[in-house]
Amino acid sequence: MRVRSMTVSDGNRVVEIYGQAIKSGHATFQENPGTWEDWDQGHLSECRLVASDDNDIVIGWAGLSGVSNRCVYRGIAEISVYVDPNHHGKGVGKALLSALIAASEENGIWSLEAGIFPENEASLVLHKALGFEIVGRKRGLGRMGYGPLAGQWRDVMLLQRRSQVVGVE
């Protein structure tokens, strides 16, 4: 496996992996993955990464979204990390998240945020292992519109990783 910068030609596979995660019911409130154009518009242009196998097939991706247009929040981003289910438990997520942290700091981002369903224990463990801490729980944040939990109100755990490199004076 190798982690590299995402290219436009990776777009279809990025959307496909996102769609697989949506089917799990524990990744997002989003009901469908949309198109590459949707993904592209919803993520920052920097810090777009993919993990690929020995045949350069994309097996996971990571990216950042802005949290606000206000200037005070310019160094804060929300993370997304998704891995093909056939590659769960093989260190792909850890490699992507580690590389995303480094890339975010290289791009002047001092705080990373994540919103994770409490049932997604593997993701919570991964984030904590890489320096994220739980800073809150939004109770009944949204109602699931699909899957086995359709109609249920879901909590979301809020995690943050404050850089020890960027914004430290």
For each residue, the residues with C-beta under 8 A, 3 or more apart:
1: 51 52 53 54 59 90 91 92 95
2: 51 52
3: 49 50 51 95 96 99
4: 49 50 52
5: 48 49 50
6: 10 14 48 49 50 61 63
7: 10
8: 11 36
9:
10: 6 7 13 14 50 58 61
11: 8 14 15 36 39 40
12: 15 16 36
13: 10 16 17 50 57 58 61
14: 6 10 11 17 18 36 39 50 58 61
15: 11 12 18 19 33 34 35 36 39
16: 12 13 19 20 33
17: 13 14 20 21 58 59 60 61 82 83 84
18: 14 15 21 22 33 39 61 82
19: 15 16 22 23 32 33
20: 16 17 23 24 82 84 85
21: 17 18 24 27 28 82 85
22: 18 19 27 28 30 31 32 33 146
23: 19 20 147
24: 20 21 27 85
25: 144 146 147 148 149
26: 117 119 120
27: 21 22 24 82 117 120
28: 21 22
29: 142 144 145 154
30: 22 33 34
31: 22 145 146
32: 19 22
33: 15 16 18 19 22 30 39
34: 15 30 37 38 39
35: 15 38 39
36: 8 11 12 14 15 39 40
37: 34 40 41
38: 34 35 41 42
39: 11 14 15 18 33 34 35 36 42 43 63
40: 11 36 37 43
41: 37 38
42: 38 39 65
43: 39 40 48 63 64 65 80
44: 47 48 63 64 65 66 77
45: 48
46: 64 103 107
47: 44 62 63 64 77 100 103 104 107 109
48: 5 6 43 44 45 61 62 63 64
49: 3 4 5 6 61 62 63 96 99 100 103
50: 3 4 5 6 10 13 14 58 60 61 62 96
51: 1 2 3 58 59 60 61 83 92 95 96
52: 1 2 4 55 56 57 58 59
53: 1 56 57 59 87
54: 1
55: 52
56: 52 53
57: 13 52 53
58: 10 13 14 17 50 51 52 61 84
59: 1 17 51 52 53 83 84 86 87 92
60: 17 50 51 81 82 83 84 87 92 93 96
61: 6 10 13 14 17 18 48 49 50 51 58 80 81 82 96
62: 47 48 49 50 79 80 81 82 96 97 99 100
63: 6 39 43 44 47 48 49 79 80 100
64: 43 44 46 47 48 77 78 79 80 100 104 109 112
65: 42 43 44 77 78 80
66: 44 69 73 76 77 78
67: 73 76 77 78 113
68: 72 73 76
69: 66 73
70: 73
71: 74
72: 68
73: 66 67 68 69 70 76
74: 71
75: 108 109 110 111 166 167
76: 66 67 68 73 109 110 111 112 113
77: 44 47 64 65 66 67 104 109 111 112 113
78: 64 65 66 67 112 113 114 115
79: 62 63 64 97 100 112 113 114
80: 43 61 62 63 64 65
81: 60 61 62 93 96 97 100 123
82: 17 18 20 21 27 60 61 62
83: 17 51 59 60 87 88 92 93 96
84: 17 20 58 59 60 87 88 92
85: 20 21 24 88
86: 59
87: 53 59 60 83 84 90 92
88: 83 84 85 92 93 122
89: 122
90: 1 87
91: 1 94 95
92: 1 51 59 60 83 84 87 88 95 96
93: 60 81 83 88 96 97 122 123 126
94: 91 97 98 126 129 130
95: 1 3 51 91 92 98 99
96: 3 49 50 51 60 61 62 81 83 92 93 99 100
97: 62 79 81 93 94 100 101 126 127 130
98: 94 95 101 102 130
99: 3 49 62 95 96 102 103
100: 47 49 62 63 64 79 81 96 97 103 104 112
101: 97 98 104 105 112 130 131 161
102: 98 99 105 106
103: 46 47 49 99 100 106 107
104: 47 64 77 100 101 107 109 112 163
105: 101 102 108 109 110 163 165 166
106: 102 103
107: 46 47 103 104
108: 75 105 166
109: 47 64 75 76 77 104 105 112 163 166
110: 75 76 105 162 163 166 167
111: 75 76 77 160 161 162 163 167
112: 64 76 77 78 79 100 101 104 109 132 160 161 163
113: 67 76 77 78 79 158 159 160
114: 78 79 123 127 132 158 159 160
115: 78 138 156 157 158 159
116: 120 123 124 127 156 157 159
117: 26 27 120 154 155 156 157
118: 121 124 137 155 156 157
119: 26
120: 26 27 116 117 123 124
121: 118 124 125
122: 88 89 93 125 126
123: 81 93 114 116 120 126 127
124: 116 118 120 121 127 128 134 157 159
125: 121 122 128 129
126: 93 94 97 122 123 129 130
127: 97 114 116 123 124 130 132 159 161
128: 124 125 131 132 133 134 159
129: 94 125 126
130: 94 97 98 101 126 127 161
131: 101 128 161
132: 112 114 127 128 159 160 161
133: 128 159 160 161
134: 124 128 137 157 158 159
135: 158 159 160
136: 157 158
137: 118 134 155 156 157 158
138: 115 141 155 156 158
139: 155
140: 153 154 155
141: 138 153 154 155 156
142: 29 153 154 156
143: 151 152 153 154
144: 25 29 147 149 150 151 152 154
145: 29 31 150
146: 22 25 31 150
147: 23 25 144 150
148: 25
149: 25 144 152 154
150: 144 145 146 147
151: 143 144
152: 143 144 149
153: 140 141 142 143
154: 29 117 140 141 142 143 144 149
155: 117 118 137 138 139 140 141
156: 115 116 117 118 137 138 141 142
157: 115 116 117 118 124 134 136 137
158: 113 114 115 134 135 136 137 138
159: 113 114 115 116 124 127 128 132 133 134 135
160: 111 112 113 114 132 133 135
161: 101 111 112 127 130 131 132 133
162: 110 111
163: 104 105 109 110 111 112 166 167 168
164: 168
165: 105 168
166: 75 105 108 109 110 163
167: 75 110 111 163
168: 163 164 165
169:
